[in-house]
């Protein structure tokens, strides 16, 4: 999770959000990791990732630098886009993992942006509902925690 510098928005429109997700996909191809959930708000984002061989600081530095540079270039700005270093929380148990998954997908509901997380287009919740998605999110293992039969 990371917030915009001084609380500013880091996503100004749908194009910013699409670029963020595209860059995340490119980063995932170059330095493989598993993305279990995401939610893009206006001034912050949440990601639930599991890294492989490449440490999380390397993954995040590459990804966030690319995104910040793209926003600064588009808006003809200089300086920091993000308030500080991203916040990373180590998750070591299935119950906590499910809590994080729920927290991330409910993020737009809490401030009243939507009533149902399924209505927020900028999260991975739709992938868990079986909606068509880009393959960016790895849903198999989280869904298997609920039932080994993924069709259920």
Secondary structure, 3 states (H helix, E strand, C coil): CEEEHHHCCCCCCHHHHHHHHHHHHHHHHHCCEEEEEEEECCCEEEEEEEECCCCHHHHHHHHHHHHHHHHHHHHCCCCCCECCCCCCCCCCCHHHHHHHHHHHHHHHHHCCCCCCHHHCCCECHHHHCCCCCCCCCCCHHHHHHHCCCCCC
